[in-house]
């Protein structure tokens, strides 16, 4: 799964917390989100314009739900509940554990969350 296909898949499943997401689907979306937010943040800081800050806030809010959904589906691929994302609330350690979970290969074949994602 490539960059554009991953982003399109995540955005088409905007608030779908069911099923499984492959590693490329998750990581390409994370990269796209990071780049968009970084560019808007740089523009907001460079221009000092309140408009860019508002756009940055709106984009961040618009991408919150798909980020949670794809994270949940990624955890489902490793046969974990999406509630594990709450580990991110624990400073440093929670983030490190989540990165390991997100980077772990998914379970082969079907698991309790459904069939494996198309890779």
C-alpha positions as CSV (number, residue, x, y, z in Angstrom):
1,X,0.0,0.0,0.0
2,X,1.5,3.3,-1.1
3,X,1.3,6.8,0.4
4,X,-1.7,8.1,-1.5
5,X,-3.7,4.9,-1.2
6,X,-3.1,4.8,2.6
7,X,-4.2,8.3,3.1
8,X,-7.3,7.8,0.9
9,X,-8.2,4.6,2.8
10,X,-7.9,6.2,6.2
11,X,-9.9,9.3,5.2
12,X,-12.6,7.1,3.5
13,X,-12.9,5.2,6.8
14,X,-13.1,8.5,8.7
15,X,-14.6,7.2,11.9
16,X,-14.5,3.4,11.3
17,X,-13.1,1.8,14.4
18,X,-13.9,-1.7,13.2
19,X,-11.6,-4.1,11.3
20,X,-7.8,-4.0,10.9
21,X,-5.2,-1.7,9.4
22,X,-1.9,-2.7,8.0
23,X,1.4,-1.1,9.1
24,X,1.8,0.8,5.8
25,X,-1.7,2.2,6.1
26,X,-1.0,3.5,9.6
27,X,2.5,4.8,9.1
28,X,1.8,6.6,5.8
29,X,-1.2,8.3,7.3
30,X,0.9,9.4,10.3
31,X,3.6,10.8,8.0
32,X,1.0,12.7,5.9
33,X,-0.6,14.1,9.0
34,X,2.8,15.2,10.4
35,X,3.8,16.9,7.2
36,X,0.5,18.8,6.9
37,X,0.6,20.0,10.5
38,X,4.3,20.9,10.3
39,X,3.7,23.0,7.1
40,X,0.7,24.8,8.6
41,X,2.7,25.4,11.9
42,X,5.6,26.8,10.0
43,X,3.3,29.1,8.0
44,X,1.5,30.2,11.1
45,X,4.8,31.0,12.9
46,X,6.4,32.7,9.9
47,X,3.5,34.9,9.1
48,X,2.1,35.5,12.6
49,X,-1.3,35.3,10.9
50,X,-4.2,34.3,13.0
51,X,-5.8,32.8,9.9
52,X,-3.1,30.1,9.7
53,X,-3.4,29.3,13.4
54,X,-7.2,28.9,12.9
55,X,-6.6,26.7,9.9
56,X,-4.0,24.6,11.9
57,X,-6.5,24.2,14.7
58,X,-9.3,23.1,12.3
59,X,-7.0,20.6,10.4
60,X,-5.8,19.2,13.7
61,X,-9.4,18.7,14.9
62,X,-10.5,17.3,11.6
63,X,-7.7,14.7,11.7
64,X,-8.3,13.7,15.3
65,X,-11.0,11.2,14.6
66,X,-9.4,9.4,11.7
67,X,-6.1,9.3,13.7
68,X,-7.9,7.5,16.6
69,X,-9.7,5.2,14.2
70,X,-6.6,4.1,12.3
71,X,-4.8,3.7,15.5
72,X,-7.6,1.5,16.8
73,X,-7.6,-0.6,13.6
74,X,-3.8,-0.9,13.8
75,X,-4.0,-2.3,17.3
76,X,-6.8,-4.6,16.2
77,X,-4.3,-6.0,13.6
78,X,-2.0,-6.9,16.5
79,X,-4.9,-8.5,18.3
80,X,-5.2,-5.7,20.9
81,X,-8.1,-3.6,21.8
82,X,-8.2,0.0,20.6
83,X,-8.4,1.1,24.2
84,X,-4.7,0.5,24.4
85,X,-4.3,4.0,22.8
86,X,-5.0,5.4,26.3
87,X,-1.4,4.4,27.1
88,X,-0.5,7.6,25.2
89,X,-1.7,9.5,28.2
90,X,1.2,8.2,30.2
91,X,4.2,10.5,29.5
92,X,7.1,9.0,27.5
93,X,6.6,5.3,28.6
94,X,3.1,5.1,27.1
95,X,4.2,6.6,23.8
96,X,7.1,4.2,23.5
97,X,4.9,1.2,24.2
98,X,2.4,2.4,21.6
99,X,5.1,2.9,19.0
100,X,6.2,-0.7,19.6
101,X,2.6,-1.9,19.3
102,X,2.1,0.0,16.1
103,X,5.3,-1.2,14.6
104,X,4.7,-4.9,15.5
105,X,3.6,-7.2,12.7
106,X,-0.1,-8.0,12.6
107,X,-1.4,-11.5,13.5
108,X,-1.4,-13.8,10.4
109,X,-4.8,-14.9,9.3
110,X,-8.1,-14.0,11.0
111,X,-8.2,-12.8,14.6
112,X,-11.1,-11.7,16.8
113,X,-11.3,-8.4,14.9
114,X,-11.7,-9.9,11.4
115,X,-9.6,-10.9,8.4
116,X,-6.2,-9.5,7.8
117,X,-6.1,-6.1,6.0
118,X,-5.2,-5.9,2.3
119,X,-1.5,-5.1,2.2
